[in-house]
Amino acid sequence: MQYAIYLRKSRADIEAEAHGEGETLLRHEKALLDLAKRQKLNVTEIYREVVSGETISARPMMQKLLEEVEQGIWSGVLVMEVERLARGDTIDQGIVSQAFKYTGTKIITPMKVYDPSNEFDEEYFEFGLFMSRREYKTINRRIQRGRMASVKEGKYISSVAPYGYDRIKIKNDKGYTLKSNPDQAAVVKMIYDLYTIGELQADGTHEKLGTLRIAKKLDSIGIKPMIKDTWSRASIQDILKNPVYTGKIRWSYRKSIKTVRNNEIIVTRPNSDDYILVDGMHEPIIDPDTFRKAQDIISKRGRPPVPGSSVLKNPLSGILYCGKCGSKMTRLGKNKKTPYDAIKCPNRYCDNISSPLYLVENVLVNELKKWLSEFKVKWNAEKLDVPYSQAIKDKETAIKRTKLQLDKLHEQRDRTFTFLEQGLYTPDIFTERSKKLSEQISDTESIIHKLNNDLKKLKEQANKNEVFIPKAEHILYAYEKLKSASAKNENLKEIIEKVEYVKTEPNRKGNRENPNFILNIYPRVIKF
């Protein structure tokens, strides 16, 4: 377990230093290192905040520490007072509290250790948050009024410019506006032309392209979007629906809506009809007539109809994965060309070939029966030989040996504190040495943890597999008698973790029943 120290001067400290009371950070550093020694904590990093900022954004060391806390790197953070991390007079207190609470990171002070999982410690934070929330709401209302005023003036207040524009600072005024990006603007015009006019054909006519075909065309000619490597249907549709390209500013189009599902807060941002639309300060890329024409086409095409029934039709749903790209295989319903359901990879850039669903299902069940028969024979033979007893002894011996190594590393860590007190180590040498020992301790603890897990699995294997074999036999025996795809799916998930599907060659005409694909099956059994 690794711990960090965070040092920051308060305003009172700065005033005290001016009166000759000594360097604050050095005094705090020594006090916290002494605390770490008494509690035998592995301190591997010391963060010294050399700037004084009212907010987290003005404190780079605090930003780095918070980022690492959110990643779960630290078991705890040593600080002189909780207020050094989260001041009661800023709205950042909630951010800090949340980071420590949801990662279970302790806050260790000379007076008290604050454990986020302890309800009394949490009440301490809640009281501070109560006061900060009041200030936050006041500040937030002021900010929102300022944003609304900027929007109504035609300024662009989002942090990222839409594709086709660059975000620029307004001269001699506060705020930002947009400036056309020539290369991207040409692509935006192309998208609108392909959608509203169409692509020129050999006979001189134009064929209108849908959003998916436009995305594929842009990919084929090497045009990339701002963030990803390939275009998607959604990104094309967002460009076609965004009035910013006609010189407008739209605000509050996608408001954050919070709902509670299964005791969990879910945040969604659905499209809203209640939004602000004003003339912007920027030049348009698309004329209003072309934009209206695009909206008419979108409204006529609409979204594909939602099936009236939610009954599961794919018995391999959530089980079958593409062995090439890792996507979940999906069901393709029967049509005039293929009078049967098929399974396919949804990734349009993956070349995994589809197959009839019934054929994949039949092969899977037969392969499972064959595997279960072989596994049962092997399992019965292993039980007679009793190979587990020696394996268990080997694991227990390895655990004892590794624990002795861990005790030696703890002794070395304790000596680093002694060397620091005697002046043999500077704080920087101490943290460097402590970090190396901490890594060795962490690695050794991980080995012990893995050995304990292996030992637990060995002891559980016999019981689990004894139950698994008859259950799998019953499921496979009764599988063909099950009528619904949902029942088949539930039963298969009882005995299979997942199945990987790979097919590289298409079936020749008239040879549809040839199962020229590979299935890699992962049963729910514990193996050595």
C-alpha positions, 0 to 999 in steps of 0.5 A: 500500500502506497501513501503520498504527502501533500504540502500547501501553504495557507494564507496564515502561513504566508503571513507567519513566514513574513514575521520570521516563523520559518519555512512552513513546508519544511516543518510540515514535511518533517511532521508528516514524515514522523507521522508516517514512521509511527504508523508504518506507512509507505510514503513514495511521493511528496507533493509540494504546492509552491503556488497559492491558489483559491481553486483546484485549477490554480494548483497544479500539484493538487490536480495531479494528486486528485488525478492519481487518487481517482485512479486508485493509486494511493491508499491514503494521503497525509496532510496537516489539515483536511482544509489543505486539500479542500477549503470550505470557502470554495466549490472544489471541496465537493470534487475533493470529497467525491474523489476520496470517497469513491476510491476509499482513499484515507486522509491522514492528519496528525490529529485524526485519520478520516476514513471515507467508509466511516459514516461519522467521518463522512458527516464531517465532510457533509457539514463542510459541503453544506456550506460550500454548496450554498456558495456554489449555487450562488456562484453557479447562478451568476455564471449561468447568467453570464453565459446566457448573456454571452449567448444572446450576444452571439458569442460561442461559449463552448470549449470545443469548436464544431467541425468546420470552425476554429474557436478564436478570441474576440478582439477588444472584448471578452469571450470567443467566437468562431472562424471558418476553417477552410479545409473542414468547411469544404467537407461540411459543404460536401456532406450537405451536398451529398445529403440534399443534392446527391452524388453525380452518377455516370448518366448525369443524374444525382443519387442522394446518400444517407448518413452511413454512406456519406460516412463510408465515402469520407473514410474512403477518400481519407478525410478524418473527423476531429477526434476519431479515425473514422466517421460514424452515422451519428457524427454525420447526422450531428453536422446535418442537424446543427444550426451553427453552420447557418450562422446561429448559436444554439444553447441548452439543446442537450440538458443533463437529466438525472434519473435514479435506476436501481439506486444508481444515478444515471445522467443522460443528455437527450435532445430538447425542444426547449433551447435558445437559438440566436444569431451568432457573431460568426459567418455561416458555412451553409445557407438557410435553404440548404439547411431547411432542405436537410431537415426536411429529408431527416424528418421524412426518413426518421428513425427505423421503427422499433420492434413491437416485441422485445422477445429475444430471438437470438439464443447466442446473444451476449455469448458469441463474440467476433474472434477478430475484433472482439465485437458482440456478434448480432443477429441479421433477420431473414430476408428475400436474399437469405431466408434464414437468420444469420449472425454477423459482426456489427463492425463494418471494418471487420472482415469476419464472414457471417453464417446461418444462425441455426448452423452456428447454434447446432455446431456449438451444441455438438462441440459442447457435448463432445467437450463435456464427454472428454472433460468428464473422463479426464475429471474422473481420472484426475479424481482417482489420481488425486493430483490436488494434494501435492499442488495444494502443498506446493502453493502453501510452501510458496506462500510461507516463503514469500511472506518471509520475503515480505517481512524482510522488506518491511524491516528495510522500510523501517530502516529508511526512516531511521536513516532519514532521522540520522541525516544519512538520507535527504528527503529526496533520497528517502522518497526514492528509496521508499518508492523502490521498497514500496514497489517491491512490497507491492509486488510481493503482496501481489504474489501472495494474493495470487498464490492465495487465490490459486490455493483457494481455486484448487480447494474449490475446484473439486466441488465446483466441477462436481456440480458443473458436470451433471448440470451441463449434461442436463442442459445439453440433453434438454436443449433441443426441447427448449422452444424459446430463444430466451430459455436457450440463451439463459441455459447456455450462459449457465455453462459458457463464459463466451464463444469466439467466432471466426470465418475467413472463407464464404460458403460456395453456392449450394454448400450452405450447410458446410460449417467452415468456421472456427468456434473457440469455446470458454466453458465455466469450469476452473482449470489448472 
